[in-house]
């Protein structure tokens, strides 16, 4: 955290999936770990998420997806992040993500995939290591 | 046990916060409220079950949650489950259907047919239920935000098939208030959402008196983090909110109370669960009798589906979930449920495979056929521990309900986000306890093994389902009598604007093959959309 600025994290729920227990837990854990956390609420479009990431000037974008539609969502978001010149943002995806899709998500620019059950400190440590 | 021995023992609390003693005796029952509330099965206060002979007469209904891809694919899975002895259906809808979008809506991209069956019009229901005898197999629709539309579609489909809607049985989940707490498939703001639930209750009381228009869900509130006492308390508060609304609109309590049903969750401590259900049954009967002056015995019944919850299952060592499922089914049977369902062992990963779904079904069938569970009603009655805990759980549930009342009632507490906040705080604390090892979960924080990618066969997502669905929708839009559809939609709009019951007009519109999206847009025009209070 250079210059004392707190790391800013946007926790987002894209798509139509309404399961927000995980997103809220992660948001709360990150806040307690000292990050500035913004949570979008449910059912945000990739466009809305990219705009929020830009407006809020965040360092980290974390998506929570449990419906299985992570690939189409991340495909659209990739283009939008490029459009908003946000490619240097740390991009995380959490949720019910099968192992076989991890590589494809990484190829789209996702920095890390955290499957359901990942300890919250693993996410915190990863962000601290990568955002400095 | 000597006092010194006992002092060495660790203090134990169940999840609802009741302290658990190492040994129970008759005095514990007496001190916690006595034996008087136990009664007999089939009699007030129904602690021991709503029927006199329970499973001796008829085992519970087995109703696994199923649905994916196109209506054709879902129809095949229904057929498979019925061929394997399933006695009811519980339909899973895809997310666009649940939030009132057509399959070709840009917001539906990537979601069509993914977590459930895609439905756009009555045509899809005709396909999905083809060949299924709706008198023999009761159907439960897991739909909430768009429930009025899908219930109308179910009635229209049944009528078209020659069934008399007046004698049609079945259930819709249609519990919108819990969607604001967990699960999240809301569409309209809180007040018109309750009004729509009221519309369906009033409509069914008049036109489909054997249908259960609402299944109030503690299940998803528990899955979102609530403890068992909160689960039941919030569900009761929600059910009361619907009842109060309908009473205000002029219906008498005995004209609809017996058609309300409940959906509860099972995971965690066996005895806490059993006591929760016995206490809940008693408390509900007392509420209906004392607060609502219901006269009909059926109005006092807590009818329920009690299902093995996904929240208790693990991604780690998924085969262990088969064992957990068997215990959950046992709890459900010991609790006197009417209907049972189990999350399948692979559900932390995928839509259940045929094999996993069959194992869940077989788990329940083994209980029925081999374990003697249907022979005797409420076999745990009279146990010092279970009766004490039943008394204590009743008190806990009532305390949570009182707390909600002091905060201005459940509707306000949900609209302002207080319940959501309380539940997500619990979820966070539960996770913390798990991470610190205070709560132990086999395979998660103890008895771990280095796992290769677990051997779970993923349900293949049908990439073609979306294109197929959109093609059918476009064909239908071209072929249907569009002026008739437009006129029917104008009818819905007029009824909604006038504040009248929209159900009759929605039934007419779905019969003309109006789409889920068209009808939802109509209602949004009048009611608006829910603005989520974002908190974590």
Interface residues (C-beta under 8 A of the other chain):
Chain A: X11 X15 X16 X17 X18 X19 X20 X21 X23 X24 X25 X27 X28 X29 X31 X37 X39 X40 X41 X42 X43 X45 X67 X68 X69 X71 X72 X73 X76 X96 X98 X99 X100 X115 X116 X117 X119 X120 X121
Chain B: X95 X96 X98 X99 X101 X107 X108 X109 X110 X111 X114 X115 X179 X182 X183 X184 X185 X186 X223 X224 X225 X314 X315 X316 X348 X349 X350 X424 X427 X428 X431 X435 X444 X453 X458 X461 X532 X534 X535 X536
